[in-house]
C-alpha cells in the first residue's frame, strides 16, 4: 500500500494518508517515470532568526535556536514502510509523446502523479528543475533501461 508520511505543507495542512494509488492507464510505460521532490522551508529571514541568530537587533533573539533541519521539510510517500518520492510511470495517452524527444512529457507525468497521490495541483508551476536522472539497467531475457527523473518545482513561478 502507498501512503504519505505525515508532513506539514507550506499552507499548514497536514496529510496523513492517500486513499488511492496513482491511476495507471493501459499504456503506462515504466521505461520512464517522474518523481517529485517537494520542499518546504520558511523565508530566509525567518530561517536566519530561528536557526542562526543572524539579526541586527538583539531584542529579537530567541533563547531556543532550532537546528536548520527542523526548518526544511520534504514530502515523501511511503511504500512498504519505506519513504519514497512522490511520482509514477509515464503514460503516453495522458502525458504526451516520447519523453526522449519532448522534455515536458515527464513534467506532465510529475504533475499528474503528484495530484493523484497528494491532491496538490502543480499545474501552475512553470519552472521545473531536473534535480536528478537515474538510469536502471534491467537484466533478463529482454534487457531494458528504466529512466527515473526527479524534479523539484519552483512553486513561486
HUFEN-V911314 format. One record per residue. N is the residue number from 0. NEAR is the number of other C-alpha atoms within 12 Angstrom. Layout:
N,NEAR
N,NEAR
This chain:
0,16
1,27
2,29
3,34
4,28
5,20
6,27
7,23
8,25
9,22
10,13
11,12
12,13
13,17
14,23
15,20
16,22
17,26
18,16
19,19
20,25
21,30
22,22
23,23
24,16
25,13
26,17
27,22
28,29
29,28
30,28
31,35
32,41
33,42
34,40
35,42
36,31
37,35
38,24
39,27
40,25
41,22
42,14
43,17
44,16
45,22
46,23
47,23
48,27
49,27
50,25
51,21
52,23
53,18
54,18
55,12
56,10
57,11
58,10
59,15
60,18
61,18
62,13
63,11
64,19
65,18
66,15
67,19
68,16
69,17
70,25
71,24
72,21
73,26
74,35
75,34
76,36
77,25
78,19
79,12
80,13
81,14
82,19
83,23
84,33
85,43
86,43
87,40
88,39
89,41
90,32
91,25
92,18
93,25
94,31
95,23
96,22
97,22
98,27
99,16
100,10
101,14
102,22
103,26
104,27
105,43
106,41
107,39
108,44
109,46
110,40
111,34
112,36
113,39
114,25
115,26
116,35
117,38
118,24
119,26
120,18
121,29
122,23
123,17
124,20
125,17
126,17
127,31
128,25
129,23
130,18
131,17
132,19
133,19
134,17
135,17
136,14
137,14
138,10
139,8
140,6
141,8
142,11
143,16
144,18
145,21
146,26
147,33
148,38
149,30
150,35
151,32
152,29
153,21
154,22
155,13
156,12
